[in-house]
Amino acid sequence: MKTLSIIVPCYNEEAVIETTYNRIKNVLTGLDFDSHIIFINDGSRDGTLSILRNISEKDESVKLINFSRNFGHQKAVTAGIHHCNSDLAIIIDADLQDPPELIPDLLRKQAEEQANVVYCVRKKRVGESKFKLWSAKIFYRFLNRLSEINFPLDTGDFRLIDSRIIQEFNRFKEKGKYIRGLISWIGFKQVPFYYEREARFAGETKYPLKKMISFASTALLYFSKKPLLLATSLGFITVLIGIFMALWYVFGKIFGYTNAESGWTSIMIVVIFFGGIQLLTIGVLGQYVGILFDEVKERPEYVIDEIVN
């Protein structure tokens, strides 16, 4: 009998976590798999941990990984994959926007296609603001433009992966993981599964605008060197503009077709323009240096307080 793990990262999900467990358990009961659920409590500050402890005490097929503090969604998913030794694993959020009832369909798709990855593509996203829908659509297409590899559009972390993907994923040493990007980077056979994403069952979103921007910057900087090329290009263009302006004013002074002394406004425009370009390029370089700084420290990605079952 094949083994199956359901990886569920949790952060402040007391309003929904018991329902999530019940729905996943009901689905797993009807499957011909030796299955278990891995809940990762990412430093929740509400009653999520106590609920998960009660569930894991009653059900030995539930593994609970409790972080020492909040490390972030991608770290929680990483811990779930690190502690998974099953033939197949499905990553799903606890908020029930991705319906657990689709699990049998994902397994069927994997068996039919003999795929290593079945990634879920959102045909429709219920209950999300127009700004989030628009920004997500623009971001994924912009990332594909800049990245060295192509990422599936309109996808999240909801996906099925097999043991080969798990094995390769566990070899990654980088700390700032963009998991859906890394799984695409690994390769092998990856197929889409189209579904309609539901509205959040209860509670609040764990990805406000600030976290969305941070997540997007991680994805961009870890998978593309083109911002560095852009910074270099801007620097080269500004040098050409500077040379052209210098020649213009020198020859203008000699031949009298321009008044080189005019001007506080023109001087300030030039200073602000070149200063802005310099700050922009230094900022881009600083982001990459910051990534290197985090990586060379070789701190663990997360710290586990306890593991139950």
C-alpha positions as CSV (number, residue, x, y, z in Angstrom):
1,M,0.0,0.0,0.0
2,K,1.4,3.4,-0.9
3,T,1.9,6.1,1.7
4,L,0.4,9.6,1.6
5,S,1.1,12.7,3.7
6,I,-1.0,15.8,3.8
7,I,1.2,18.8,4.8
8,V,-0.8,21.6,6.4
9,P,1.0,24.8,7.6
10,C,-1.0,26.7,10.3
11,Y,-0.8,30.2,11.8
12,N,-3.6,31.5,14.0
13,E,-6.2,29.2,12.5
14,E,-8.3,28.3,15.6
15,A,-11.5,29.3,13.9
16,V,-11.0,26.7,11.1
17,I,-8.4,24.1,12.1
18,E,-10.8,21.5,13.5
19,T,-13.0,21.7,10.5
20,T,-9.9,21.4,8.3
21,Y,-8.9,18.3,10.1
22,N,-12.4,16.7,9.9
23,R,-12.7,17.4,6.2
24,I,-9.2,16.0,5.4
25,K,-9.8,13.0,7.6
26,N,-13.1,12.2,5.9
27,V,-11.4,12.3,2.5
28,L,-8.5,10.1,3.6
29,T,-10.8,7.5,5.1
30,G,-12.1,6.6,1.7
31,L,-8.6,6.3,0.0
32,D,-6.6,3.1,-0.5
33,F,-3.5,4.7,1.0
34,D,-1.6,4.5,4.3
35,S,-2.1,8.2,5.0
36,H,-1.3,10.7,7.7
37,I,-1.5,14.4,8.3
38,I,1.4,16.7,9.2
39,F,0.3,19.9,10.9
40,I,3.0,22.5,11.3
41,N,2.1,25.1,13.9
42,D,4.0,28.3,12.8
43,G,4.1,30.0,16.2
44,S,0.3,30.7,16.4
45,R,-0.7,33.1,19.2
46,D,-4.3,31.9,19.5
47,G,-5.7,28.5,20.4
48,T,-4.5,26.7,17.3
49,L,-1.7,24.7,19.2
50,S,-4.0,23.4,21.9
51,I,-6.6,22.3,19.3
52,L,-3.9,20.5,17.3
53,R,-2.5,18.8,20.5
54,N,-6.0,17.5,21.3
55,I,-6.3,16.2,17.7
56,S,-2.9,14.5,17.7
57,E,-3.5,12.9,21.1
58,K,-6.7,11.3,19.8
59,D,-5.4,10.4,16.3
60,E,-2.0,8.8,16.0
61,S,-2.0,9.4,12.2
62,V,-1.7,13.1,12.9
63,K,1.9,14.4,13.3
64,L,2.2,17.8,15.0
65,I,5.4,20.0,14.4
66,N,5.4,23.0,16.7
67,F,7.8,25.9,15.9
68,S,9.4,27.9,18.7
69,R,8.0,31.1,17.2
70,N,6.6,32.3,13.9
71,F,9.0,31.7,11.1
72,G,6.7,32.1,8.1
73,H,4.5,30.1,5.7
74,Q,7.3,28.9,3.4
75,K,9.4,27.7,6.4
76,A,6.4,25.8,7.7
77,V,5.9,24.1,4.4
78,T,9.6,23.3,4.2
79,A,9.5,21.7,7.6
80,G,6.6,19.6,6.5
81,I,8.5,18.4,3.5
82,H,11.6,17.7,5.5
83,H,9.6,15.5,7.9
84,C,7.8,13.6,5.2
85,N,8.9,10.2,4.0
86,S,5.9,9.1,2.1
87,D,5.5,8.0,-1.5
88,L,3.2,11.0,-2.2
89,A,2.6,14.3,-0.4
90,I,0.0,17.0,-0.9
91,I,0.6,20.6,0.4
92,I,-2.6,22.4,1.3
93,D,-3.3,25.5,3.5
94,A,-5.5,25.3,6.6
95,D,-7.9,28.0,5.6
96,L,-10.0,25.7,3.3
97,Q,-9.7,27.9,0.3
98,D,-8.2,24.9,-1.4
99,P,-10.9,22.2,-0.9
100,P,-9.5,18.9,0.7
101,E,-12.2,17.1,-1.3
102,L,-10.0,17.6,-4.4
103,I,-7.3,15.2,-3.0
104,P,-8.7,12.1,-4.7
105,D,-8.8,14.0,-8.0
106,L,-5.1,14.9,-7.6
107,L,-4.2,11.3,-6.8
108,R,-6.1,10.1,-9.9
109,K,-4.4,12.7,-12.1
110,Q,-1.0,11.7,-10.8
111,A,-1.7,8.0,-11.4
112,E,-3.1,8.6,-14.9
113,E,-0.2,10.9,-16.0
114,Q,2.5,9.1,-13.9
115,A,3.5,12.6,-13.0
116,N,6.0,13.7,-10.3
117,V,4.1,16.9,-9.6
118,V,0.5,17.9,-10.0
119,Y,0.2,21.6,-9.6
120,C,-3.2,23.2,-9.0
121,V,-4.1,26.1,-11.3
122,R,-6.8,28.5,-10.2
123,K,-9.5,29.1,-12.8
124,K,-11.4,31.3,-10.4
125,R,-10.7,32.8,-7.0
126,V,-13.7,33.5,-4.8
127,G,-13.7,36.0,-2.0
128,E,-10.5,37.9,-2.9
129,S,-10.3,41.6,-3.7
130,K,-9.9,42.9,-7.2
131,F,-6.5,44.4,-6.2
132,K,-5.2,41.0,-5.0
133,L,-6.4,39.3,-8.2
134,W,-4.9,42.0,-10.4
135,S,-1.6,42.2,-8.6
136,A,-1.2,38.4,-8.5
137,K,-1.9,38.1,-12.2
138,I,0.6,40.9,-13.0
139,F,3.3,39.5,-10.6
140,Y,3.3,35.9,-12.0
141,R,3.6,37.1,-15.6
142,F,6.3,39.7,-14.6
143,L,8.3,37.0,-12.8
144,N,8.2,34.7,-15.8
145,R,9.6,37.6,-17.9
146,L,12.6,38.0,-15.6
147,S,13.2,34.5,-14.5
148,E,15.5,32.0,-16.2
149,I,12.8,29.3,-16.0
150,N,9.0,29.4,-16.7
151,F,6.7,29.1,-13.7
152,P,3.1,27.9,-14.1
153,L,0.8,30.9,-14.0
154,D,-2.0,31.4,-11.4
155,T,-0.8,28.7,-9.0
156,G,0.0,28.5,-5.3
157,D,1.6,26.0,-3.1
158,F,-1.4,23.6,-3.3
159,R,0.0,20.7,-5.2
160,L,0.9,17.0,-5.1
161,I,4.5,15.9,-5.1
162,D,6.1,12.5,-5.2
163,S,9.0,11.0,-3.3
164,R,11.5,11.9,-6.0
165,I,10.6,15.6,-5.7
166,I,10.7,15.4,-1.9
167,Q,14.2,13.8,-2.1
168,E,15.5,16.5,-4.5
169,F,13.8,19.3,-2.5
170,N,15.6,18.2,0.7
171,R,18.9,18.8,-0.9
172,F,18.3,22.6,-1.2
173,K,20.4,24.5,1.4
174,E,19.1,28.0,0.7
175,K,17.2,29.7,3.4
176,G,14.9,32.1,1.5
177,K,12.8,29.5,-0.2
178,Y,10.1,30.2,-2.8
179,I,8.7,26.7,-2.8
180,R,6.5,26.7,-5.9
181,G,9.4,28.1,-7.8
182,L,11.9,25.6,-6.5
183,I,9.6,22.7,-7.3
184,S,9.2,24.0,-10.9
185,W,13.0,24.4,-11.1
186,I,13.5,20.7,-10.1
187,G,11.9,19.6,-13.3
188,F,10.7,16.0,-14.1
189,K,7.1,15.5,-15.2
190,Q,4.8,18.2,-13.9
191,V,1.1,18.5,-15.0
192,P,-1.6,21.0,-14.2
193,F,-4.9,20.4,-12.5
194,Y,-7.6,23.2,-12.9
195,Y,-9.9,24.1,-10.1
196,E,-12.0,26.9,-8.6
197,R,-10.5,28.4,-5.4
198,E,-13.1,29.0,-2.6
199,A,-13.4,31.8,-0.2
200,R,-11.7,31.6,3.2
201,F,-13.8,29.4,5.5
202,A,-13.1,31.5,8.6
203,G,-10.5,33.8,10.1
204,E,-8.3,36.4,8.4
205,T,-5.8,36.3,5.6
206,K,-2.2,35.7,6.7
207,Y,-0.8,37.5,3.6
208,P,-1.4,41.2,4.0
209,L,0.2,43.6,1.5
210,K,3.5,43.9,3.4
211,K,4.0,40.1,3.4
212,M,2.9,39.9,-0.2
213,I,5.6,42.4,-1.2
214,S,8.2,40.5,0.8
215,F,7.1,37.2,-0.7
216,A,7.3,38.7,-4.2
217,S,10.7,40.1,-3.7
218,T,12.0,36.8,-2.5
219,A,10.7,35.1,-5.6
220,L,12.1,37.7,-7.9
221,L,15.6,38.0,-6.3
222,Y,16.2,34.3,-5.8
223,F,15.2,33.3,-9.4
224,S,16.5,36.2,-11.5
225,K,19.7,38.2,-12.0
226,K,18.0,40.5,-14.4
227,P,17.5,43.3,-11.8
228,L,21.3,43.5,-11.7
229,L,21.4,43.7,-15.4
230,L,18.8,46.4,-15.3
231,A,20.8,48.4,-12.7
232,T,23.9,48.1,-14.9
233,S,22.0,49.2,-18.0
234,L,20.6,52.3,-16.1
235,G,24.1,53.2,-15.0
236,F,25.4,52.9,-18.6
237,I,22.5,55.0,-19.9
238,T,23.1,57.7,-17.4
239,V,26.8,57.8,-18.2
240,L,25.9,58.4,-21.9
241,I,23.4,61.1,-20.9
242,G,26.1,62.8,-18.8
243,I,28.6,62.7,-21.6
244,F,26.1,64.0,-24.1
245,M,25.1,66.9,-21.8
246,A,28.8,67.7,-21.1
247,L,29.6,67.9,-24.8
248,W,26.4,69.9,-25.5
249,Y,27.3,72.6,-22.9
250,V,31.0,72.7,-23.9
251,F,30.3,73.1,-27.6
252,G,27.4,75.4,-26.8
253,K,29.7,77.7,-24.9
254,I,32.2,77.7,-27.8
255,F,29.8,78.2,-30.6
256,G,27.3,80.2,-28.7
257,Y,24.1,78.2,-29.4
258,T,23.4,77.6,-25.7
259,N,23.7,79.5,-22.5
260,A,25.6,77.3,-20.1
261,E,25.2,79.7,-17.2
262,S,21.4,79.5,-17.1
263,G,20.3,77.6,-14.6
264,W,19.4,76.5,-11.1
265,T,16.4,74.4,-12.4
266,S,18.4,72.4,-15.0
267,I,21.2,71.7,-12.5
268,M,18.7,70.4,-9.8
269,I,16.9,68.2,-12.4
270,V,20.3,66.6,-13.4
271,V,21.4,66.1,-9.8
272,I,18.1,64.6,-8.8
273,F,18.0,62.3,-11.9
274,F,21.5,61.0,-11.5
275,G,21.1,60.7,-7.7
276,G,17.9,58.7,-8.1
277,I,19.6,56.3,-10.5
278,Q,22.5,55.8,-8.2
279,L,20.2,55.1,-5.2
280,L,18.2,52.7,-7.3
281,T,21.2,50.7,-8.4
282,I,22.7,50.6,-4.9
283,G,19.4,49.4,-3.6
284,V,19.2,46.5,-6.1
285,L,22.8,45.6,-5.2
286,G,22.0,45.9,-1.5
287,Q,19.1,43.4,-1.9
288,Y,21.4,40.8,-3.4
289,V,24.1,41.5,-0.8
290,G,21.5,41.0,1.9
291,I,20.5,37.6,0.5
292,L,24.2,36.6,0.6
293,F,24.5,37.9,4.1
294,D,21.5,35.7,5.3
295,E,22.8,32.6,3.4
296,V,26.4,32.7,4.7
297,K,25.3,32.9,8.3
298,E,24.0,29.3,7.9
299,R,21.4,29.7,10.5
300,P,18.7,27.0,10.5
301,E,15.5,27.9,8.6
302,Y,13.3,27.2,11.6
303,V,13.5,25.9,15.2
304,I,11.2,23.1,16.4
305,D,9.9,23.3,20.0
306,E,8.2,19.8,19.9
307,I,7.1,17.0,17.6
308,V,4.0,15.0,18.6
309,N,3.5,11.5,17.0
